[in-house]
Every structure is written in C-alpha cells, then in structure tokens.
Amino acid sequence: MFSERFDTSRITVQRSLKWILIAQAILATVLVLSHLQRQWFPSFSGNNALPTGPATPGDQVRRYEPTRTLPDLTKTLMPLNIDVPSELPPRLQFKLIDAGDLGEALFMHGRIETGDAERLANFLASTPEPPGLITLHSPGGDVQEALTIGRSLRATEVNTTMLPGMVCLSSCPYIFAAGVERSASKSSAIGMHQHYYRAPGYMPVLLAVEGIQYGQGETMEYLIEMGIDPGLMVYSLKTPPEEIYILVEDELLSSKLATAMLD
C-alpha cells in the first residue's frame, strides 16, 4: 500500500467557510433563476451548441449524457481487454480486471444508485483478497451513495486510478477521491457539475435552499476529509446539471484530486 502525508495547512476552517458562503449565494441565485426559467421559458433545453471531443484548457464544458459511455470525451478508446457496453449499466457493476502494469484492479462501472455501497461491501466480502486498486467508469448518480462508498474505500486504504478512455463524472469523482494515491490517465475524463436536487413542485423555491446548502457543505467536508482542496467545488457550482466541466491536468493536480498523472 502507498502512504500519503496530506498538507492541510491551506485547508483551513476559515477558507472552507468562505467557500460555503460563496456556494450558498450561487445556489440561491441558480435556484431562483431556474424556477423563473421553468415558468417563463418552459421549452428551454440548455445549450445545444456546446463543442464535442476531448477537453483542452479553456474549452472544458461538454453536454452531460449519463446513459452513454461518452468515448468522445477522451483522447483514446477504452482498453481492448475491458468489456464495456455502449450504454452504461443502470447501477454500479463490480469486476476484477487486469490493469496492465498497475496489476489487478476492481473495475467499478455504471451509474451510482442507492444500495450500491452495500452491494460493494458484499462483493468485497466474497473476494479471497480485497483489491488494493480501484478503477472507475461511471457517469455519476446518487451523491450520498458516492460519499458512503468513498468513506468505506478510504477505510481500507485502497488506491484509485482512471485508465485511458474511462470517464468519471458528476458524483463519481467523490469515489475517485477516496484513494490514498489517486492517479489518472491523461486520456481519461474526470468531470463535475451542479448536483441535481428534486424539490416538490408545491414547495417555494427558496425553501429548498437550506437543504441544498447542507448537501454542498457535506461534499466540501468530505473533500477536506480526503485531503483535497474544497475549492474544487467551484468547478461544479459554476456548471449547470445538464453540462459537465472536464478537469484538466493542472486542475486535477493543484486541487490534489489526483496525486499523479499517468502516460
């Protein structure tokens, strides 16, 4: 296993509170505007003119299409020895694979849904020896489930990696963050956006702000717990749910979401 000494000197309570206050202001504004948009412009469907293809610095926003494997987001095709369907599974699937020079890895792919943390625990309990490396290919899904999975993985001191051609979007980066060592191929895609919350139609929009602020606070607390700069949340807060912001190498390393880049 690898060990890591986190530099937490810059991750202060004061800084975290600052980001939380900024997040609250942004979320309140977004909620009000989205509520008015649905009332006044019900036919609006988002920005359909976004570019396609792999992201480059300054050109990092793409359409979020959670049912596809999204090979157009990466610079290379997925490894030939890993069988991934054209549409990702509706919930996480678990399989032990050969990750080449990295050795054996647990491949987790599909959407993240409620109950997947328990399913993962049952799968790991059935393996003769728990894997020391996790690799991901997921469009995201339930945020709370991702945090639960992440904390359970960090407790076992595993490492995480993103292989060439793989994507980790929306809530998936929280699972990736659980690795003690976190490596990412330059030909993979890790992306974030605003979390989507469903509020009852009869509830005034401003009454939903408190719950959303609490949820954002939880995710920031989780990032700090994992030794990652909570300022990473800026990228998600500024990106609407129907779009995805792909993090480039400098952002991955400076935020400490990735501790190393591959290839």
C-alpha positions as CSV (number, residue, x, y, z in Angstrom):
1,M,0.0,0.0,0.0
2,F,1.1,3.5,-0.5
3,S,1.0,6.1,2.2
4,E,0.4,9.8,2.0
5,R,1.0,12.8,4.1
6,F,-1.6,15.4,3.4
7,D,-0.6,19.1,3.6
8,T,-3.6,20.5,5.4
9,S,-2.1,23.9,6.2
10,R,-4.0,25.6,3.4
11,I,-7.3,23.7,4.0
12,T,-8.4,25.9,7.0
13,V,-11.8,26.3,8.6
14,Q,-11.8,29.9,7.5
15,R,-11.2,29.0,3.9
16,S,-13.9,26.3,4.0
17,L,-16.4,28.7,5.4
18,K,-15.6,31.2,2.7
19,W,-16.3,28.6,0.0
20,I,-19.5,27.5,1.8
21,L,-20.8,31.1,1.9
22,I,-20.0,31.5,-1.8
23,A,-21.7,28.2,-2.6
24,Q,-24.8,29.4,-0.7
25,A,-25.1,32.6,-2.7
26,I,-24.6,30.9,-6.0
27,L,-27.0,28.1,-5.3
28,A,-29.7,30.5,-4.1
29,T,-29.3,32.5,-7.3
30,V,-29.4,29.4,-9.5
31,L,-32.5,28.1,-7.9
32,V,-34.4,31.3,-8.3
33,L,-33.3,31.7,-11.9
34,S,-34.1,28.1,-12.8
35,H,-37.5,28.4,-11.1
36,L,-38.3,31.5,-13.2
37,Q,-36.9,29.9,-16.3
38,R,-39.3,27.0,-16.0
39,Q,-42.2,29.4,-15.5
40,W,-41.3,31.8,-18.3
41,F,-39.3,29.6,-20.8
42,P,-40.6,26.0,-20.4
43,S,-39.3,25.0,-23.8
44,F,-35.7,25.9,-23.0
45,S,-33.5,22.8,-23.1
46,G,-30.0,24.1,-22.4
47,N,-27.0,25.0,-24.6
48,N,-27.1,22.7,-27.6
49,A,-24.2,24.4,-29.3
50,L,-21.5,23.1,-26.9
51,P,-18.4,21.6,-28.6
52,T,-17.7,17.9,-28.6
53,G,-14.5,15.9,-28.3
54,P,-11.8,15.8,-25.6
55,A,-11.5,18.9,-23.5
56,T,-8.5,21.3,-23.6
57,P,-7.6,24.1,-21.2
58,G,-10.2,26.9,-21.6
59,D,-12.5,24.6,-23.6
60,Q,-13.8,22.2,-20.9
61,V,-17.6,22.3,-20.9
62,R,-19.5,19.5,-22.6
63,R,-23.1,18.2,-22.7
64,Y,-23.8,15.7,-19.9
65,E,-25.2,12.5,-21.3
66,P,-25.2,10.0,-18.5
67,T,-26.5,6.9,-20.4
68,R,-23.6,6.8,-22.9
69,T,-20.1,5.7,-22.4
70,L,-19.0,9.0,-23.9
71,P,-15.9,7.9,-25.8
72,D,-15.8,11.4,-27.4
73,L,-14.7,12.9,-24.1
74,T,-11.4,11.1,-24.1
75,K,-8.4,11.1,-26.3
76,T,-8.3,7.4,-26.8
77,L,-10.6,4.4,-26.9
78,M,-11.1,2.2,-23.8
79,P,-8.6,-0.7,-23.3
80,L,-9.5,-3.6,-25.5
81,N,-9.3,-6.1,-22.6
82,I,-12.1,-4.3,-20.7
83,D,-15.6,-5.1,-22.0
84,V,-17.8,-2.0,-21.6
85,P,-21.3,-1.8,-23.2
86,S,-22.3,1.1,-25.4
87,E,-24.7,2.2,-22.7
88,L,-23.6,2.2,-19.1
89,P,-25.4,-0.1,-16.6
90,P,-28.2,1.5,-14.5
91,R,-26.2,0.8,-11.3
92,L,-22.7,0.0,-10.4
93,Q,-21.2,-3.3,-11.5
94,F,-18.1,-4.8,-10.0
95,K,-15.4,-6.9,-11.7
96,L,-11.8,-7.8,-11.1
97,I,-9.6,-7.0,-14.1
98,D,-6.0,-6.9,-15.2
99,A,-4.9,-3.3,-15.3
100,G,-1.6,-4.0,-17.0
101,D,1.4,-2.5,-15.3
102,L,-0.8,-1.4,-12.4
103,G,-1.7,-5.0,-11.6
104,E,-5.1,-6.4,-10.6
105,A,-7.9,-3.8,-10.0
106,L,-11.5,-3.7,-9.1
107,F,-13.4,-2.2,-12.1
108,M,-16.5,-0.3,-10.9
109,H,-18.7,0.8,-13.8
110,G,-22.2,2.1,-14.2
111,R,-24.5,4.6,-12.6
112,I,-24.3,5.1,-8.8
113,E,-27.6,4.3,-7.1
114,T,-28.9,3.8,-3.6
115,G,-27.8,0.5,-2.2
116,D,-24.6,0.3,-4.2
117,A,-22.4,0.8,-1.1
118,E,-23.9,-2.3,0.5
119,R,-23.6,-4.3,-2.8
120,L,-19.9,-3.3,-3.0
121,A,-19.4,-4.4,0.6
122,N,-20.9,-7.8,-0.2
123,F,-18.8,-8.2,-3.3
124,L,-15.6,-7.4,-1.5
125,A,-16.6,-9.8,1.3
126,S,-16.8,-12.6,-1.4
127,T,-13.3,-12.0,-2.8
128,P,-10.4,-14.1,-1.4
129,E,-8.3,-10.9,-1.0
130,P,-9.7,-7.4,-1.3
131,P,-8.1,-5.5,-4.2
132,G,-5.7,-2.7,-3.5
133,L,-6.6,-0.7,-6.6
134,I,-10.0,0.7,-7.8
135,T,-10.6,1.9,-11.3
136,L,-13.8,3.7,-12.4
137,H,-16.0,4.3,-15.4
138,S,-19.2,6.0,-14.3
139,P,-21.5,8.9,-15.2
140,G,-22.2,9.5,-11.6
141,G,-25.5,9.3,-9.8
142,D,-26.5,9.5,-6.1
143,V,-24.2,11.8,-4.3
144,Q,-24.8,10.5,-0.8
145,E,-24.2,6.9,-2.0
146,A,-20.9,8.1,-3.6
147,L,-19.8,9.6,-0.3
148,T,-20.7,6.4,1.6
149,I,-18.7,4.3,-0.9
150,G,-15.8,6.7,-0.8
151,R,-15.5,6.6,3.0
152,S,-15.7,2.8,3.0
153,L,-12.9,2.6,0.5
154,R,-10.7,5.1,2.3
155,A,-11.1,2.9,5.4
156,T,-9.4,0.0,3.5
157,E,-6.6,2.3,2.3
158,V,-7.0,1.4,-1.4
159,N,-5.6,3.4,-4.3
160,T,-7.8,4.7,-7.2
161,T,-6.9,5.2,-10.9
162,M,-8.5,6.3,-14.1
163,L,-7.5,4.2,-17.1
164,P,-7.2,5.6,-20.6
165,G,-10.6,6.0,-22.3
166,M,-12.5,5.9,-19.0
167,V,-14.8,8.6,-17.6
168,C,-15.7,9.6,-14.0
169,L,-18.4,12.3,-14.0
170,S,-20.8,14.1,-11.6
171,S,-20.7,12.3,-8.2
172,C,-18.1,9.7,-9.4
173,P,-15.1,11.9,-8.6
174,Y,-16.0,11.6,-4.9
175,I,-15.3,7.9,-5.1
176,F,-12.1,8.6,-7.0
177,A,-11.2,11.0,-4.2
178,A,-11.2,8.1,-1.7
179,G,-7.9,6.6,-2.9
180,V,-4.9,7.1,-0.8
181,E,-3.0,7.5,-4.0
182,R,-5.1,8.8,-6.9
183,S,-3.7,8.5,-10.4
184,A,-5.4,9.5,-13.7
185,S,-4.5,8.9,-17.3
186,K,-4.2,12.0,-19.4
187,S,-6.5,10.1,-21.8
188,S,-9.3,9.8,-19.2
189,A,-12.0,12.3,-18.3
190,I,-13.0,13.5,-14.8
191,G,-15.8,15.9,-14.7
192,M,-18.0,17.8,-12.3
193,H,-21.3,19.9,-12.3
194,Q,-24.0,21.1,-10.0
195,H,-25.8,18.3,-8.2
196,Y,-29.4,17.9,-9.2
197,Y,-31.9,18.0,-6.4
198,R,-35.6,17.3,-6.8
199,A,-37.9,19.5,-4.8
200,P,-41.7,19.1,-4.6
201,G,-43.5,21.4,-7.1
202,Y,-45.6,22.9,-4.4
203,M,-42.6,24.0,-2.3
204,P,-41.5,27.6,-2.8
205,V,-38.1,27.5,-4.4
206,L,-36.3,29.4,-1.6
207,L,-37.4,26.9,1.0
208,A,-35.3,24.3,-0.8
209,V,-32.1,26.4,-0.5
210,E,-31.3,25.2,3.1
211,G,-31.2,21.5,2.2
212,I,-29.1,22.2,-0.9
213,Q,-26.7,24.3,1.1
214,Y,-26.4,21.5,3.7
215,G,-25.7,19.0,0.9
216,Q,-23.0,21.2,-0.6
217,G,-21.4,21.6,2.9
218,E,-21.3,17.8,3.2
219,T,-19.5,17.3,0.0
220,M,-17.0,20.0,0.9
221,E,-16.4,18.4,4.3
222,Y,-15.8,15.1,2.5
223,L,-13.2,16.6,0.2
224,I,-11.4,18.1,3.2
225,E,-11.5,14.7,4.9
226,M,-9.9,13.1,1.9
227,G,-7.1,15.8,1.8
228,I,-8.4,17.6,-1.2
229,D,-8.8,21.4,-1.7
230,P,-12.6,22.1,-1.2
231,G,-12.1,24.9,-3.7
232,L,-12.6,22.1,-6.3
233,M,-16.3,22.7,-5.8
234,V,-16.1,26.0,-7.7
235,Y,-15.9,24.0,-10.9
236,S,-19.1,22.1,-10.1
237,L,-21.1,25.1,-8.7
238,K,-20.5,27.1,-12.0
239,T,-21.6,24.3,-14.3
240,P,-25.4,23.5,-14.8
241,P,-26.6,19.9,-14.3
242,E,-27.2,19.4,-18.0
243,E,-23.5,20.2,-18.7
244,I,-20.2,18.7,-17.4
245,Y,-16.9,20.5,-16.7
246,I,-13.9,18.3,-17.6
247,L,-11.0,18.9,-15.3
248,V,-7.6,19.3,-17.0
249,E,-4.2,18.1,-15.6
250,D,-3.3,21.4,-13.8
251,E,-6.7,21.4,-12.0
252,L,-6.5,17.8,-11.0
253,L,-3.1,18.2,-9.5
254,S,-3.4,21.6,-7.9
255,S,-6.6,20.6,-6.1
256,K,-5.0,17.3,-5.1
257,L,-7.9,15.4,-6.6
258,A,-5.2,13.5,-8.5
259,T,-1.8,12.8,-6.9
260,A,-0.2,11.7,-10.1
261,M,-0.9,11.7,-13.9
262,L,-0.3,8.6,-16.0
263,D,1.1,8.4,-19.5
